[in-house]
Amino acid sequence: MVEKPRSRTQEERSAETRAKLVAAMLDCLQEVGAARTSTNMVAERAGVSRGALTHHYASKEELLVDAVEHLLKEASRDIRGLAEDVRAARLDLDGFLDRVCEMYLGRLLQITLEHVTEARHNEHLRARLVVVVREFHAELDNIWREFFSRTELSSADAETILNMTLCMFRGMGVQTVLRDDPDYYQRLLNAWKTHVRLMVAANSAPAQILELFTSHKQREQG
């Protein structure tokens, strides 16, 4: 006897609708910007009714905050995964910086520009986003400290390197809006990799440097 598929609970249906709305909001923020995004546009893109949207989100602002929180949690998971790849020698430090830079020059930065601009003139939105962004930065700090835990770098120095790195990548990302010059950004990235290597090497034993700066593949080739 074939069993009937289990009916979804109200909670499951609600979670699915919210996920669709969050995904649609992020797409709209990236493609048309926060100012041009309307709740009607988001509902249409998500394939849900306007009533369903207002049932879950009383305002565009509430949906925006939820969407940004989802985006940043996804980004922190991705960055943690890259850090784990380095610890497992599947990726070296240069490769790690390449991948994080790609994130900050792509969707993550594009959407960040939108919600930061909105928050600049909206005190209530800014207060809510500050909490979300603070949690994201705290998670990045944890990832970075773990990343360099096998070196002699202090937690403060590791966090300084992280913040310098992210500030540079954000600045590069903002500049891409008006300057389409991949070679220029690659030169900046290569120069920054050199500085990071020097900062880490100055506080690490030779074996620790080898572990961070080479992958299994590179070691086998060497």
N, CA, C and O of each residue as an XYZ file, in Angstrom:
888
protein
N       0.846     -1.192      0.000
C       0.000      0.000      0.000
C       0.887      1.249      0.000
O       1.797      1.391      0.816
N       0.592      2.139     -0.934
C       1.374      3.361     -1.048
C       0.906      4.361      0.003
O      -0.277      4.690      0.096
N       1.858      4.830      0.782
C       1.509      5.803      1.810
C       1.313      7.181      1.193
O       2.042      7.589      0.289
N       0.328      7.874      1.698
C       0.098      9.241      1.236
C       1.208     10.146      1.764
O       1.652      9.996      2.903
N       1.653     11.085      0.929
C       2.690     12.009      1.410
C       2.174     12.821      2.593
O       1.014     13.234      2.623
N       3.040     13.038      3.550
C       2.650     13.783      4.740
C       2.332     15.227      4.385
O       3.092     15.886      3.676
N       1.226     15.701      4.875
C       0.854     17.097      4.649
C       1.795     18.003      5.427
O       2.175     17.705      6.560
N       2.161     19.106      4.804
C       3.040     20.052      5.483
C       2.287     20.775      6.592
O       1.094     21.056      6.475
N       2.997     21.064      7.650
C       2.387     21.798      8.752
C       2.293     23.277      8.385
O       2.917     23.738      7.429
N       1.505     24.005      9.160
C       1.391     25.444      8.943
C       2.747     26.120      9.118
O       3.084     27.048      8.383
N       3.520     25.652     10.092
C       4.857     26.223     10.314
C       5.757     26.011      9.103
O       6.505     26.911      8.721
N       5.691     24.838      8.503
C       6.510     24.545      7.320
C       6.095     25.404      6.138
O       6.945     25.913      5.407
N       4.796     25.564      5.950
C       4.313     26.409      4.846
C       4.715     27.860      5.068
O       5.097     28.563      4.133
N       4.623     28.297      6.320
C       4.996     29.670      6.647
C       6.487     29.896      6.407
O       6.881     30.922      5.852
N       7.314     28.939      6.824
C       8.763     29.062      6.635
C       9.114     29.105      5.151
O      10.006     29.845      4.736
N       8.405     28.308      4.361
C       8.658     28.292      2.914
C       8.306     29.641      2.285
O       9.044     30.153      1.443
N       7.175     30.210      2.701
C       6.766     31.513      2.165
C       7.772     32.592      2.540
O       8.146     33.415      1.705
N       8.206     32.588      3.785
C       9.188     33.582      4.229
C      10.500     33.434      3.460
O      11.127     34.426      3.091
N      10.905     32.196      3.224
C      12.147     31.958      2.473
C      12.032     32.497      1.052
O      12.983     33.076      0.526
N      10.876     32.309      0.435
C      10.656     32.834     -0.920
C      10.715     34.360     -0.927
O      11.301     34.967     -1.825
N      10.106     34.966      0.079
C      10.089     36.430      0.157
C      11.489     36.994      0.402
O      11.868     38.004     -0.190
N      12.243     36.347      1.264
C      13.617     36.792      1.539
C      14.471     36.683      0.283
O      15.219     37.605     -0.043
N      14.362     35.553     -0.427
C      15.138     35.367     -1.660
C      14.758     36.409     -2.702
O      15.622     36.958     -3.386
N      13.462     36.678     -2.819
C      12.995     37.668     -3.792
C      13.469     39.069     -3.416
O      13.852     39.852     -4.285
N      13.442     39.381     -2.127
C      13.906     40.692     -1.668
C      15.380     40.885     -1.995
O      15.773     41.950     -2.470
N      16.193     39.874     -1.748
C      17.622     39.974     -2.040
C      17.867     40.164     -3.534
O      18.725     40.952     -3.932
N      17.115     39.443     -4.356
C      17.260     39.600     -5.810
C      16.894     41.017     -6.236
O      17.582     41.620     -7.060
N      15.813     41.544     -5.676
C      15.381     42.902     -6.031
C      16.399     43.945     -5.568
O      16.696     44.891     -6.296
N      16.926     43.772     -4.367
C      17.935     44.712     -3.870
C      19.142     44.743     -4.794
O      19.690     45.808     -5.077
N      19.551     43.574     -5.261
C      20.715     43.507     -6.136
C      20.423     44.070     -7.524
O      21.262     44.758     -8.105
N      19.255     43.785     -8.046
C      18.968     44.116     -9.442
C      18.428     45.525     -9.655
O      18.771     46.171    -10.645
N      17.585     46.015     -8.737
C      16.989     47.341     -8.959
C      17.279     48.327     -7.828
O      17.012     49.521     -7.968
N      17.826     47.841     -6.705
C      18.155     48.731     -5.604
C      17.027     48.869     -4.596
O      15.864     48.613     -4.909
N      17.379     49.275     -3.385
C      16.397     49.390     -2.305
C      15.330     50.432     -2.597
O      14.149     50.206     -2.335
N      15.740     51.568     -3.136
C      14.791     52.662     -3.369
C      13.711     52.268     -4.366
O      12.559     52.680     -4.231
N      14.076     51.470     -5.368
C      13.121     51.091     -6.414
C      12.362     49.804     -6.097
O      11.440     49.429     -6.820
N      12.744     49.145     -5.037
C      12.075     47.898     -4.664
C      10.800     48.196     -3.884
O      10.813     48.957     -2.917
N       9.707     47.592     -4.316
C       8.428     47.735     -3.611
C       7.990     46.365     -3.107
O       8.448     45.336     -3.602
N       7.105     46.364     -2.125
C       6.615     45.087     -1.613
C       5.812     44.354     -2.677
O       5.828     43.123     -2.719
N       5.106     45.088     -3.541
C       4.381     44.443     -4.638
C       5.345     43.723     -5.571
O       5.073     42.610     -6.021
N       6.475     44.366     -5.860
C       7.489     43.769     -6.730
C       8.038     42.483     -6.105
O       8.220     41.474     -6.786
N       8.296     42.541     -4.802
C       8.842     41.374     -4.110
C       7.831     40.234     -4.105
O       8.188     39.086     -4.371
N       6.568     40.541     -3.802
C       5.535     39.511     -3.770
C       5.393     38.841     -5.130
O       5.287     37.617     -5.220
N       5.391     39.650     -6.187
C       5.267     39.095     -7.536
C       6.452     38.192     -7.858
O       6.280     37.110     -8.419
N       7.632     38.631     -7.509
C       8.830     37.836     -7.796
C       8.835     36.537     -6.989
O       9.278     35.498     -7.478
N       8.344     36.601     -5.765
C       8.309     35.414     -4.908
C       7.191     34.456     -5.291
O       7.184     33.301     -4.867
N       6.243     34.941     -6.096
C       5.121     34.099     -6.491
C       4.099     33.921     -5.391
O       3.442     32.884     -5.303
N       3.963     34.947     -4.543
C       2.965     34.899     -3.474
C       2.071     36.133     -3.576
O       2.400     37.098     -4.266
N       0.952     36.087     -2.887
C       0.031     37.222     -2.933
C       0.535     38.366     -2.063
O       1.360     38.176     -1.169
N       0.023     39.542     -2.344
C       0.349     40.706     -1.521
C      -0.098     40.462     -0.078
O       0.584     40.860      0.866
N      -1.246     39.805      0.082
C      -1.750     39.503      1.419
C      -0.831     38.566      2.185
O      -0.647     38.713      3.393
N      -0.248     37.590      1.465
C       0.683     36.660      2.113
C       1.920     37.404      2.603
O       2.443     37.120      3.680
N       2.380     38.362      1.798
C       3.555     39.138      2.212
C       3.257     39.937      3.480
O       4.027     39.899      4.439
N       2.140     40.657      3.481
C       1.830     41.500      4.643
C       1.505     40.663      5.882
O       1.630     41.144      7.008
N       1.088     39.408      5.675
C       0.850     38.516      6.812
C       2.162     38.209      7.530
O       2.198     38.113      8.757
N       3.230     38.059      6.763
C       4.531     37.705      7.341
C       5.388     38.921      7.670
O       6.189     38.892      8.604
N       5.216     39.978      6.905
C       6.039     41.180      7.097
C       5.146     42.415      7.043
O       4.528     42.708      6.020
N       5.092     43.126      8.155
C       4.219     44.296      8.232
C       4.716     45.451      7.376
O       3.944     46.348      7.038
N       6.004     45.438      7.022
C       6.558     46.548      6.247
C       7.727     46.066      5.396
O       8.286     44.994      5.629
N       8.077     46.865      4.425
C       9.262     46.607      3.597
C      10.510     46.577      4.467
O      11.423     45.788      4.224
N      10.548     47.435      5.478
C      11.712     47.512      6.363
C      11.946     46.198      7.098
O      13.081     45.734      7.202
N      10.868     45.594      7.610
C      11.000     44.317      8.317
C      11.562     43.244      7.395
O      12.426     42.463      7.794
N      11.070     43.208      6.168
C      11.542     42.224      5.200
C      13.001     42.478      4.845
O      13.783     41.537      4.706
N      13.365     43.740      4.700
C      14.749     44.077      4.367
C      15.705     43.593      5.464
O      16.754     43.021      5.168
N      15.343     43.823      6.719
C      16.202     43.398      7.830
C      16.355     41.880      7.835
O      17.458     41.366      8.019
N      15.255     41.166      7.633
C      15.297     39.706      7.593
C      16.176     39.224      6.437
O      16.943     38.273      6.582
N      16.052     39.893      5.293
C      16.827     39.508      4.116
C      18.320     39.736      4.342
O      19.139     38.891      3.980
N      18.671     40.865      4.933
C      20.084     41.162      5.203
C      20.651     40.158      6.204
O      21.781     39.694      6.050
N      19.870     39.827      7.224
C      20.333     38.840      8.205
C      20.608     37.498      7.527
O      21.613     36.847      7.811
N      19.711     37.092      6.634
C      19.901     35.837      5.891
C      21.164     35.905      5.036
O      21.955     34.962      5.018
N      21.350     37.007      4.336
C      22.522     37.186      3.474
C      23.818     37.071      4.273
O      24.753     36.394      3.847
N      23.874     37.727      5.425
C      25.100     37.741      6.213
C      25.368     36.391      6.878
O      26.524     35.990      7.012
N      24.326     35.695      7.290
C      24.523     34.355      7.851
C      25.048     33.408      6.778
O      25.912     32.571      7.042
N      24.520     33.549      5.571
C      24.988     32.736      4.446
C      26.455     33.044      4.146
O      27.250     32.137      3.898
N      26.803     34.327      4.170
C      28.187     34.732      3.902
C      29.134     34.190      4.970
O      30.222     33.713      4.648
N      28.730     34.260      6.233
C      29.607     33.762      7.302
C      29.787     32.254      7.194
O      30.869     31.742      7.481
N      28.731     31.526      6.778
C      28.870     30.076      6.572
C      29.857     29.787      5.450
O      30.690     28.887      5.558
N      29.755     30.559      4.372
C      30.666     30.363      3.241
C      32.112     30.645      3.646
O      33.019     29.893      3.289
N      32.324     31.724      4.388
C      33.682     32.082      4.802
C      34.229     31.043      5.783
O      35.408     30.694      5.723
N      33.383     30.553      6.679
C      33.824     29.500      7.598
C      34.219     28.249      6.818
O      35.203     27.589      7.150
N      33.452     27.929      5.785
C      33.788     26.770      4.957
C      35.133     26.933      4.274
O      35.903     25.978      4.181
N      35.422     28.139      3.794
C      36.715     28.407      3.163
C      37.849     28.276      4.181
O      38.906     27.727      3.872
N      37.623     28.783      5.390
C      38.644     28.680      6.438
C      38.914     27.219      6.784
O      40.058     26.834      7.026
N      37.860     26.409      6.805
C      38.037     24.980      7.072
C      38.816     24.308      5.947
O      39.595     23.387      6.191
N      38.604     24.770      4.710
C      39.369     24.233      3.580
C      40.856     24.528      3.737
O      41.698     23.705      3.379
N      41.176     25.705      4.274
C      42.588     26.039      4.501
C      43.172     25.138      5.586
O      44.277     24.617      5.438
N      42.429     24.956      6.674
C      42.934     24.108      7.762
C      43.131     22.669      7.305
O      44.015     21.967      7.797
N      42.290     22.230      6.346
C      42.409     20.867      5.814
C      43.381     20.793      4.639
O      43.535     19.740      4.020
N      44.037     21.916      4.335
C      45.032     22.002      3.252
C      44.418     21.771      1.874
O      45.116     21.392      0.934
N      43.106     22.000      1.758
C      42.485     21.952      0.429
C      42.625     23.291     -0.285
O      42.406     23.388     -1.492
N      42.991     24.316      0.468
C      43.092     25.679     -0.046
C      44.206     26.380      0.718
O      44.363     26.172      1.921
N      44.986     27.215      0.020
C      46.020     27.964      0.736
C      45.511     29.362      1.083
O      44.400     29.736      0.709
N      46.329     30.124      1.796
C      45.895     31.448      2.252
C      45.592     32.377      1.083
O      44.626     33.139      1.128
N      46.415     32.319      0.035
C      46.151     33.146     -1.146
C      44.794     32.810     -1.755
O      44.031     33.702     -2.125
N      44.502     31.511     -1.854
C      43.219     31.085     -2.412
C      42.057     31.537     -1.554
O      41.001     31.908     -2.066
N      42.256     31.505     -0.243
C      41.231     31.980      0.688
C      40.933     33.456      0.440
O      39.772     33.855      0.353
N      41.984     34.259      0.328
C      41.792     35.693      0.088
C      41.144     35.942     -1.270
O      40.324     36.850     -1.407
N      41.503     35.144     -2.272
C      40.866     35.264     -3.592
C      39.361     35.072     -3.484
O      38.587     35.857     -4.033
N      38.952     34.030     -2.778
C      37.528     33.686     -2.698
C      36.750     34.719     -1.890
O      35.638     35.091     -2.266
N      37.322     35.181     -0.789
C      36.633     36.195      0.015
C      36.521     37.497     -0.770
O      35.502     38.184     -0.699
N      37.563     37.836     -1.515
C      37.526     39.045     -2.342
C      36.419     38.942     -3.389
O      35.711     39.917     -3.639
N      36.267     37.770     -4.000
C      35.194     37.565     -4.979
C      33.834     37.834     -4.350
O      32.965     38.441     -4.975
N      33.653     37.382     -3.119
C      32.390     37.615     -2.423
C      32.133     39.104     -2.240
O      31.023     39.584     -2.469
N      33.166     39.830     -1.826
C      32.995     41.251     -1.519
C      32.918     42.126     -2.764
O      32.509     43.284     -2.684
N      33.304     41.589     -3.898
C      33.171     42.350     -5.136
C      31.917     41.937     -5.906
O      31.677     42.426     -7.009
N      31.122     41.042     -5.330
C      29.937     40.541     -6.007
C      28.645     40.879     -5.280
O      28.458     42.000     -4.806
N      27.766     39.903     -5.201
C      26.411     40.083     -4.664
C      26.420     40.631     -3.237
O      25.628     41.511     -2.900
N      27.314     40.110     -2.406
C      27.351     40.551     -1.009
C      27.548     42.054     -0.912
O      26.826     42.730     -0.179
N      28.516     42.579     -1.645
C      28.796     44.019     -1.596
C      27.686     44.818     -2.249
O      27.311     45.881     -1.754
N      27.153     44.315     -3.363
C      26.102     45.046     -4.075
C      24.875     45.252     -3.195
O      24.289     46.335     -3.185
N      24.495     44.230     -2.468
C      23.336     44.351     -1.580
C      23.685     45.181     -0.346
O      22.850     45.931      0.159
N      24.914     45.045      0.136
C      25.356     45.847      1.279
C      25.260     47.337      0.977
O      24.816     48.116      1.821
N      25.671     47.732     -0.217
C      25.579     49.145     -0.597
C      24.147     49.652     -0.488
O      23.914     50.795     -0.095
N      23.194     48.799     -0.838
C      21.787     49.205     -0.810
C      21.282     49.391      0.616
O      20.666     50.411      0.924
N      21.533     48.428      1.479
C      20.957     48.572      2.833
C      21.721     49.591      3.673
O      21.137     50.218      4.557
N      23.014     49.767      3.411
C      23.765     50.795      4.135
C      23.265     52.189      3.751
O      23.120     53.060      4.608
N      23.006     52.392      2.465
C      22.492     53.686      2.002
C      21.125     53.978      2.608
O      20.853     55.103      3.030
N      20.262     52.959      2.651
C      18.942     53.139      3.263
C      19.070     53.467      4.752
O      18.361     54.334      5.264
N      19.973     52.775      5.441
C      20.115     52.962      6.889
C      20.681     54.332      7.240
O      20.424     54.851      8.326
N      21.443     54.912      6.335
C      22.085     56.203      6.619
C      21.057     57.296      6.933
O      21.331     58.199      7.723
N      19.884     57.212      6.318
C      18.864     58.247      6.504
C      17.648     57.745      7.289
O      16.635     58.439      7.376
N      17.746     56.546      7.856
C      16.613     55.954      8.557
C      17.112     55.420      9.904
O      17.668     54.325      9.985
N      16.906     56.205     10.945
C      17.458     55.864     12.257
C      16.921     54.543     12.782
O      17.667     53.760     13.371
N      15.629     54.288     12.575
C      15.032     53.044     13.073
C      15.622     51.841     12.351
O      15.963     50.840     12.981
N      15.743     51.936     11.032
C      16.333     50.846     10.255
C      17.795     50.651     10.652
O      18.260     49.521     10.799
N      18.505     51.748     10.823
C      19.918     51.661     11.189
C      20.088     50.926     12.519
O      20.976     50.084     12.654
N      19.243     51.240     13.493
C      19.342     50.596     14.805
C      19.140     49.085     14.693
O      19.806     48.314     15.385
N      18.227     48.665     13.826
C      17.970     47.233     13.666
C      19.103     46.548     12.906
O      19.490     45.426     13.234
N      19.628     47.226     11.898
C      20.706     46.626     11.109
C      22.019     46.569     11.878
O      22.829     45.668     11.660
N      22.232     47.522     12.773
C      23.459     47.513     13.581
C      23.574     46.196     14.348
O      24.659     45.622     14.442
N      22.468     45.723     14.890
C      22.465     44.461     15.644
C      22.832     43.295     14.733
O      23.649     42.448     15.094
N      22.227     43.258     13.553
C      22.472     42.173     12.599
C      23.927     42.176     12.138
O      24.579     41.132     12.104
N      24.423     43.345     11.787
C      25.796     43.457     11.283
C      26.807     43.163     12.388
O      27.854     42.569     12.129
N      26.501     43.577     13.620
C      27.408     43.300     14.739
C      27.564     41.787     14.936
O      28.667     41.304     15.192
N      26.476     41.054     14.816
C      26.541     39.595     14.949
C      27.387     38.989     13.833
O      28.148     38.051     14.068
N      27.258     39.520     12.627
C      28.052     39.045     11.490
C      29.537     39.277     11.741
O      30.356     38.385     11.520
N      29.880     40.467     12.200
C      31.287     40.782     12.450
C      31.848     39.943     13.602
O      33.014     39.549     13.571
N      31.027     39.671     14.613
C      31.480     38.827     15.721
C      31.783     37.418     15.224
O      32.761     36.801     15.646
N      30.948     36.918     14.334
C      31.187     35.588     13.764
C      32.452     35.582     12.914
O      33.228     34.628     12.967
N      32.665     36.638     12.132
C      33.894     36.729     11.343
C      35.122     36.770     12.247
O      36.133     36.133     11.953
N      35.035     37.515     13.342
C      36.155     37.567     14.287
C      36.473     36.171     14.824
O      37.639     35.793     14.940
N      35.422     35.407     15.152
C      35.626     34.042     15.652
C      36.296     33.167     14.602
O      37.228     32.420     14.902
N      35.811     33.269     13.364
C      36.386     32.478     12.267
C      37.856     32.824     12.086
O      38.704     31.945     11.932
N      38.137     34.112     12.108
C      39.507     34.570     11.850
C      40.454     34.141     12.971
O      41.587     33.737     12.709
N      39.984     34.231     14.228
C      40.828     33.792     15.351
C      41.134     32.301     15.247
O      42.262     31.870     15.486
N      40.110     31.514     14.885
C      40.324     30.077     14.700
C      41.288     29.825     13.544
O      42.133     28.932     13.598
N      41.137     30.633     12.500
C      41.954     30.503     11.295
C      43.440     30.627     11.632
O      44.268     29.876     11.116
N      43.763     31.577     12.497
C      45.162     31.828     12.843
C      45.553     31.242     14.203
O      46.578     31.620     14.771
N      44.746     30.330     14.717
C      44.995     29.803     16.061
C      46.297     29.014     16.150
O      46.869     28.881     17.232
N      46.769     28.490     15.017
C      48.007     27.710     15.041
C      49.232     28.558     14.709
O      50.312     28.025     14.455
N      49.063     29.868     14.712
C      50.198     30.777     14.559
C      50.430     31.488     15.889
O      49.709     31.264     16.862
N      51.435     32.337     15.915
C      51.728     33.083     17.139
C      51.024     34.442     17.168
O      51.256     35.246     18.071
N      50.164     34.694     16.174
C      49.429     35.960     16.144
C      48.505     36.069     17.350
O      47.828     35.103     17.702
N      48.473     37.221     17.976
C      47.515     37.446     19.058
C      46.126     37.612     18.460
O      45.982     37.880     17.267
N      45.102     37.451     19.296
C      43.725     37.648     18.823
C      43.533     39.053     18.274
O      42.860     39.251     17.263
N      44.136     40.032     18.955
C      44.003     41.428     18.513
C      44.644     41.625     17.145
O      44.079     42.302     16.286
N      45.823     41.036     16.936
C      46.488     41.177     15.638
C      45.707     40.461     14.541
O      45.598     40.965     13.423
N      45.164     39.290     14.859
C      44.374     38.549     13.871
C      43.144     39.355     13.462
O      42.813     39.430     12.279
N      42.464     39.960     14.445
C      41.280     40.765     14.145
C      41.651     42.007     13.344
O      40.892     42.442     12.478
N      42.818     42.576     13.633
C      43.265     43.749     12.873
C      43.495     43.388     11.411
O      43.095     44.133     10.516
N      44.140     42.247     11.165
C      44.363     41.809      9.783
C      43.029     41.557      9.088
O      42.846     41.924      7.927
N      42.095     40.924      9.810
C      40.768     40.684      9.235
C      40.107     41.992      8.835
O      39.639     42.132      7.705
N      40.065     42.950      9.750
C      39.352     44.198      9.478
C      40.033     45.022      8.395
O      39.360     45.674      7.596
N      41.352     44.998      8.361
C      42.061     45.675      7.276
C      41.726     45.026      5.932
O      41.528     45.710      4.928
N      41.668     43.698      5.936
C      41.347     42.962      4.709
C      39.949     43.302      4.219
O      39.753     43.608      3.043
N      38.976     43.247      5.124
C      37.594     43.498      4.721
C      37.378     44.952      4.325
O      36.620     45.232      3.396
N      38.034     45.879      5.015
C      37.912     47.290      4.629
C      38.461     47.509      3.224
O      37.892     48.270      2.442
N      39.561     46.842      2.909
C      40.122     46.971      1.567
C      39.176     46.378      0.532
O      38.931     46.992     -0.507
N      38.643     45.193      0.805
C      37.754     44.548     -0.159
C      36.474     45.360     -0.357
O      35.982     45.480     -1.479
N      35.933     45.919      0.732
C      34.741     46.759      0.593
C      35.050     47.985     -0.259
O      34.268     48.359     -1.133
N      36.199     48.605      0.004
C      36.584     49.777     -0.781
C      36.732     49.448     -2.249
O      36.298     50.217     -3.107
N      37.342     48.309     -2.548
C      37.466     47.875     -3.934
C      36.084     47.647     -4.541
O      35.824     48.012     -5.688
N      35.200     47.033     -3.741
C      33.857     46.765     -4.241
C      33.100     48.032     -4.579
O      32.431     48.105     -5.609
N      33.203     49.040     -3.707
C      32.540     50.321     -3.982
C      33.109     50.948     -5.251
O      32.370     51.508     -6.060
N      34.420     50.851     -5.419
C      35.058     51.471     -6.578
C      34.630     50.810     -7.887
O      34.618     51.460     -8.933
N      34.274     49.510     -7.838
C      33.863     48.823     -9.068
C      32.604     49.430     -9.675
O      32.343     49.258    -10.866
N      31.821     50.140     -8.865
C      30.593     50.749     -9.390
C      30.916     51.713    -10.527
O      30.180     51.781    -11.511
N      32.006     52.454    -10.396
C      32.353     53.463    -11.400
C      33.670     53.177    -12.115
O      34.077     53.940    -12.991
N      34.334     52.089    -11.750
C      35.594     51.757    -12.425
C      35.632     50.266    -12.739
O      35.814     49.439    -11.846
N      35.460     49.934    -14.002
C      35.510     48.545    -14.460
C      36.920     48.262    -14.965
O      37.231     48.503    -16.131
N      37.763     47.755    -14.084
C      39.182     47.577    -14.412
C      39.724     46.368    -13.646
O      40.414     46.538    -12.641
N      39.418     45.143    -14.109
C      39.829     43.931    -13.389
C      41.328     43.855    -13.097
O      41.726     43.402    -12.024
N      42.162     44.295    -14.043
C      43.614     44.225    -13.828
C      44.040     45.086    -12.638
O      44.916     44.709    -11.859
N      43.405     46.241    -12.520
C      43.705     47.161    -11.414
C      43.392     46.505    -10.071
O      44.197     46.564     -9.141
N      42.208     45.873     -9.976
C      41.813     45.242     -8.719
C      42.689     44.031     -8.416
O      42.977     43.747     -7.254
N      43.112     43.315     -9.457
C      43.987     42.167     -9.239
C      45.343     42.607     -8.695
O      45.922     41.934     -7.842
N      45.845     43.731     -9.188
C      47.118     44.250     -8.669
C      46.993     44.616     -7.191
O      47.883     44.330     -6.391
N      45.876     45.252     -6.843
C      45.649     45.597     -5.432
C      45.574     44.335     -4.573
O      46.167     44.272     -3.496
N      44.847     43.340     -5.054
C      44.702     42.091     -4.304
C      46.054     41.398     -4.133
O      46.376     40.920     -3.045
N      46.836     41.343     -5.201
C      48.152     40.698     -5.116
C      49.061     41.411     -4.113
O      49.783     40.775     -3.345
N      49.009     42.748     -4.136
C      49.824     43.518     -3.192
C      49.380     43.246     -1.756
O      50.210     43.127     -0.855
N      48.059     43.148     -1.548
C      47.567     42.900     -0.199
C      47.947     41.500      0.280
O      48.268     41.315      1.454
N      47.912     40.512     -0.619
C      48.336     39.160     -0.241
C      49.773     39.178      0.283
O      50.096     38.519      1.271
N      50.621     39.938     -0.392
C      52.019     40.036      0.036
C      52.116     40.606      1.443
O      52.884     40.105      2.264
N      51.340     41.657      1.730
C      51.355     42.266      3.065
C      50.852     41.280      4.119
O      51.418     41.194      5.209
N      49.789     40.535      3.796
C      49.257     39.567      4.757
C      50.295     38.484      5.033
O      50.508     38.105      6.184
N      50.937     37.989      3.984
C      51.976     36.974      4.178
C      53.065     37.477      5.128
O      53.496     36.763      6.033
N      53.500     38.717      4.904
C      54.560     39.286      5.738
C      54.110     39.428      7.188
O      54.872     39.129      8.108
N      52.865     39.887      7.394
C      52.359     40.061      8.755
C      52.238     38.724      9.471
O      52.559     38.614     10.654
N      51.771     37.704      8.745
C      51.622     36.381      9.352
C      52.987     35.745      9.580
O      53.241     35.174     10.641
N      53.868     35.841      8.584
C      55.190     35.214      8.686
C      56.005     35.780      9.841
O      56.814     35.072     10.442
N      55.794     37.043     10.146
C      56.545     37.676     11.237
C      56.139     37.130     12.602
O      56.833     37.344     13.596
N      55.003     36.421     12.642
C      54.495     35.912     13.918
C      54.204     34.418     13.861
O      53.311     33.934     14.556
N      54.950     33.683     13.039
C      54.680     32.259     12.875
C      55.979     31.476     12.728
O      56.979     31.993     12.230
N      55.946     30.231     13.166
C      57.070     29.328     12.963
C      57.050     28.840     11.520
O      55.999     28.886     10.880
N      58.184     28.370     10.983
C      58.235     27.899      9.592
C      57.178     26.854      9.254
O      56.576     26.908      8.182
N      56.945     25.907     10.157
C      55.948     24.864      9.886
C      54.545     25.450      9.785
O      53.734     24.996      8.978
N      54.261     26.458     10.604
C      52.951     27.110     10.564
C      52.776     27.878      9.262
O      51.686     27.899      8.690
N      53.841     28.503      8.797
C      53.789     29.242      7.534
C      53.499     28.287      6.388
O      52.666     28.578      5.529
N      54.190     27.139      6.369
C      53.970     26.141      5.322
C      52.527     25.668      5.328
O      51.921     25.487      4.272
N      51.978     25.469      6.521
C      50.611     24.975      6.658
C      49.599     25.965      6.098
O      48.634     25.561      5.449
N      49.805     27.249      6.340
C      48.867     28.269      5.880
C      49.032     28.613      4.407
O      48.053     28.894      3.715
N      50.262     28.591      3.934
C      50.541     29.146      2.612
C      50.565     28.112      1.497
O      50.749     28.472      0.334
N      50.381     26.827      1.825
C      50.378     25.809      0.773
C      49.245     24.823      0.992
O      48.879     24.526      2.129
N      48.692     24.318     -0.101
C      47.659     23.292     -0.047
C      48.321     21.924     -0.183
O      49.518     21.837     -0.459
N      47.541     20.845      0.011
C      48.061     19.491     -0.187
C      48.634     19.347     -1.593
O      49.708     18.776     -1.781
N      47.906     19.870     -2.576
C      48.327     19.741     -3.971
C      49.678     20.406     -4.190
O      50.552     19.849     -4.855
N      49.846     21.605     -3.623
C      51.111     22.323     -3.781
C      52.251     21.570     -3.098
O      53.370     21.532     -3.609
N      51.959     20.969     -1.932
C      52.999     20.229     -1.220
C      53.421     18.995     -2.012
O      54.602     18.654     -2.066
N      52.435     18.324     -2.628
C      52.751     17.144     -3.431
C      53.580     17.521     -4.650
O      54.503     16.802     -5.032
N      53.238     18.670     -5.267
C      53.984     19.121     -6.436
C      55.392     19.554     -6.061
O      56.335     19.421     -6.841
N      55.513     20.093     -4.802
C      56.816     20.547     -4.353
C      57.731     19.382     -4.028
O      58.878     19.589     -3.631
